[in-house]
Amino acid sequence: MGLMKSLRKRRSDAKAAVKAAKARAKAEVKADSKARARREKLLAKQKRAIIKDENKALKSKRKHQEKMAKAELEKLQTGKFNADNVKRFAGASRVLLPLALPLIYRGITAAQDQFSKRTAQRSGVTPEQMAQFSGHGADLKARIQGIRNSLQDTSVKPGYKRDINERLDELKAAVDNAEFMTDQQRRRAHRSVSNDIDLITEDIQRNIAEG
């Protein structure tokens, strides 16, 4: 009887130990699951906070860059339109984010249009005619063409017109040849052509005045 009682007690203790072990394992799994859920919740919260801060910083940066772009455009619009302004504005566009690019593009386009119109007006041609000329000597070619256009509407003698047109042909050839020169040589050649154009213009005006 004592042996049977002892065996039953051991079996009972073993069952209790197994049950307790299962309970501990279950409790540990539950605790680990809760801890993992808390960690994930904390990480998610931290992630949202980081994203919020990044979005706030990005929004502030975009506003600043939009302000810069608008200020640059206003400066350009209130100032004189020339090649330096266009280059300066184009250079500024390279450091701004794509967000500001449409505004910058409009500013550059407006500046280039105004610059082209003024250059064409000085040369005596239309903006459309000005667009036909390219290269370093585009403005000189436009001036030459402008003189040709004006000469057609004058009452000077045909022989004089022919002489002027031949001289203009020579100047145009000089401008074309200057495209293949060094920068310094080209500047000298362009300066010489520009002076000759001025002299031709004065001569035409004098010829018209003398009748």
Secondary structure, DSSP 8 states (H G I E B T S, - for coil): -HHHHHHHHHHHHHHHHHHHHHHHHHHHHHHHHHHHHHHHHHHHHHHHHHHHHHHHHHHHHHHHHHHHHHHHHHHHHHS---HHHHHHHHHHHTTS-GGGHHHHHHHHHHHHHHHHHHHHHHHTS-HHHHTT--STTHHHHHHHHHHHHHHHTS---HHHHHHHHHHHHHHHHHHHHHTTS-HHHHHHHHHHHHHHHHHHHHHHHHHHHH-
